[in-house]
Amino acid sequence: MKFNKLTFCLLATSAVISFSACKSGLSDDKLEEKIENALTGRKTVDVEVEKGKVILSGTVASEEEKQQIESIAKTAGDKDVKSIQNDIVVSAPVATTPAPITVSNNDATLGAAVNTFMKDFPSVQASVKDGIISVTGTLEQAKIVTLKQGLDNLNPKKVDLSGIVVKK
């Protein structure tokens, strides 16, 4: 069978189009980045991608949130996600009412400011004495910097975080 130039060009073009259509989508790193961006604000959830397989881990407060995160990951990854392994753990919600802080009479103003600030950190307690804020409890490493900076902004003599246990 003889091929003329036109037939050869058509076959070559078809082959190039076929090969480019078979080209895989996003790299694992790009897919992971895309899913993490879609999950912005979910600091307790980790994303890993291996050969298009998405692995979700971390903790959330409810089964609904766990399923919502999986759905967001599927949507964000679209056709590049081959499968999702949802290893997210549903943990009991943390009490939203912080323990009251202990305040000496001379530190009432600082104590009130600390009490207001600590509402965002229900797993730790603070006490104020002689201008020194002492904090105890359990907190994730990522939140310790935010806690320290916020307490420093209240202008105490010192912030003592030695009573904090770092949660992994």
C-alpha positions as CSV (number, residue, x, y, z in Angstrom):
1,M,0.0,0.0,0.0
2,K,1.4,3.4,-1.0
3,F,1.1,6.5,1.1
4,N,1.0,9.8,-0.4
5,K,2.2,12.9,1.5
6,L,-1.3,13.9,2.5
7,T,-2.1,10.5,4.0
8,F,1.2,10.5,5.8
9,C,0.6,13.9,7.3
10,L,-2.9,12.9,8.4
11,L,-1.6,9.8,10.1
12,A,1.3,11.7,11.8
13,T,-1.1,14.4,13.1
14,S,-3.5,11.8,14.4
15,A,-0.7,10.0,16.3
16,V,0.5,13.3,17.9
17,I,-3.1,14.2,19.0
18,S,-3.6,10.6,20.4
19,F,-0.3,10.8,22.4
20,S,-1.1,14.2,23.8
21,A,-4.6,13.1,24.8
22,C,-3.0,10.2,26.7
23,K,-0.7,12.5,28.6
24,S,-1.4,12.4,32.3
25,G,-2.8,15.4,34.2
26,L,-1.2,17.3,37.0
27,S,1.9,16.0,38.8
28,D,1.4,14.7,42.3
29,D,2.9,17.9,43.8
30,K,0.6,20.2,41.7
31,L,-2.4,18.1,42.6
32,E,-1.5,18.2,46.3
33,E,-1.1,22.0,46.1
34,K,-4.4,22.4,44.3
35,I,-6.3,20.4,47.0
36,E,-4.5,22.1,49.8
37,N,-5.5,25.5,48.4
38,A,-9.1,24.3,48.2
39,L,-8.9,23.3,51.9
40,T,-7.5,26.7,53.0
41,G,-8.3,27.3,56.7
42,R,-8.4,23.6,57.6
43,K,-5.2,23.6,59.6
44,T,-5.9,20.2,61.2
45,V,-6.0,18.3,57.9
46,D,-3.0,17.1,55.9
47,V,-3.0,16.1,52.2
48,E,-0.6,13.8,50.5
49,V,-0.7,12.5,46.9
50,E,1.0,9.4,45.5
51,K,0.5,8.5,41.9
52,G,-2.9,10.3,41.8
53,K,-4.1,8.7,45.0
54,V,-5.0,11.4,47.6
55,I,-4.5,10.6,51.3
56,L,-6.3,12.8,53.8
57,S,-5.3,12.7,57.5
58,G,-5.7,14.8,60.6
59,T,-8.6,15.5,62.9
60,V,-12.0,17.3,62.5
61,A,-14.9,17.9,64.9
62,S,-17.6,16.0,63.0
63,E,-18.3,13.2,60.5
64,E,-20.0,15.9,58.3
65,E,-16.8,17.9,58.2
66,K,-14.8,14.8,57.3
67,Q,-17.1,14.0,54.4
68,Q,-17.1,17.7,53.3
69,I,-13.3,17.7,53.2
70,E,-13.3,14.5,51.1
71,S,-15.8,16.1,48.7
72,I,-13.8,19.3,48.4
73,A,-10.7,17.2,47.6
74,K,-12.5,15.3,44.9
75,T,-13.9,18.4,43.3
76,A,-10.5,20.3,43.5
77,G,-8.6,17.4,42.0
78,D,-11.3,16.6,39.4
79,K,-10.1,14.1,36.8
80,D,-6.6,14.0,38.2
81,V,-7.7,12.2,41.4
82,K,-7.5,8.4,40.9
83,S,-8.8,7.6,44.5
84,I,-9.1,9.1,47.9
85,Q,-8.1,7.5,51.2
86,N,-9.8,9.4,54.0
87,D,-7.9,8.7,57.2
88,I,-9.3,11.8,59.0
89,V,-10.2,11.1,62.6
90,V,-13.3,12.6,64.1
91,S,-12.4,13.9,67.6
92,A,-14.7,15.0,70.3
93,P,-15.3,18.7,70.1
94,V,-13.3,20.8,72.5
95,A,-15.2,22.8,75.0
96,T,-15.8,26.2,73.7
97,T,-16.0,27.9,77.1
98,P,-12.5,28.6,78.3
99,A,-11.5,28.1,81.9
100,P,-11.6,31.4,83.8
101,I,-8.2,33.0,84.3
102,T,-6.9,33.7,87.8
103,V,-6.2,37.4,88.3
104,S,-4.7,39.3,91.2
105,N,-6.3,42.7,92.1
106,N,-3.5,44.7,90.6
107,D,-3.8,42.9,87.2
108,A,-7.5,43.3,86.6
109,T,-7.2,45.2,83.3
110,L,-4.6,42.8,81.9
111,G,-6.6,39.8,83.1
112,A,-9.7,41.1,81.3
113,A,-7.8,41.5,78.1
114,V,-6.2,38.0,78.5
115,N,-9.6,36.5,79.2
116,T,-11.0,38.0,76.0
117,F,-8.1,36.8,74.0
118,M,-8.0,33.3,75.4
119,K,-11.5,32.5,74.1
120,D,-9.8,31.4,70.8
121,F,-7.7,28.9,72.8
122,P,-10.2,26.7,74.8
123,S,-7.6,24.0,75.5
124,V,-5.3,26.2,77.6
125,Q,-5.8,28.3,80.7
126,A,-4.0,31.5,81.7
127,S,-3.3,33.2,85.0
128,V,-2.1,36.8,85.6
129,K,0.1,37.7,88.6
130,D,2.3,40.8,88.9
131,G,2.0,41.5,85.2
132,I,3.2,38.0,84.2
133,I,0.8,35.8,82.1
134,S,1.3,32.1,82.8
135,V,-0.3,29.6,80.4
136,T,-1.0,25.9,80.9
137,G,-2.7,23.2,78.9
138,T,-2.3,21.4,75.6
139,L,-1.9,23.1,72.3
140,E,-0.8,22.3,68.7
141,Q,2.6,23.6,67.8
142,A,1.2,25.7,65.0
143,K,-1.0,27.6,67.4
144,I,1.7,28.4,70.0
145,V,3.2,31.2,67.9
146,T,-0.2,32.8,67.5
147,L,-0.9,32.5,71.2
148,K,2.5,34.0,72.2
149,Q,2.2,36.9,69.8
150,G,-1.4,37.7,70.9
151,L,-0.4,37.7,74.6
152,D,2.7,39.7,73.9
153,N,0.5,42.3,72.2
154,L,-1.3,42.8,75.6
155,N,2.0,44.2,76.9
156,P,2.6,42.1,80.0
157,K,5.9,42.0,81.8
158,K,6.4,38.5,80.6
159,V,4.5,35.6,79.0
160,D,5.3,32.2,80.5
161,L,4.4,29.3,78.2
162,S,6.4,26.7,80.1
163,G,3.2,25.0,81.2
164,I,2.1,24.2,77.6
165,V,2.2,20.6,76.4
166,V,2.7,20.5,72.6
167,K,0.1,18.3,70.9
168,K,1.2,16.5,67.8
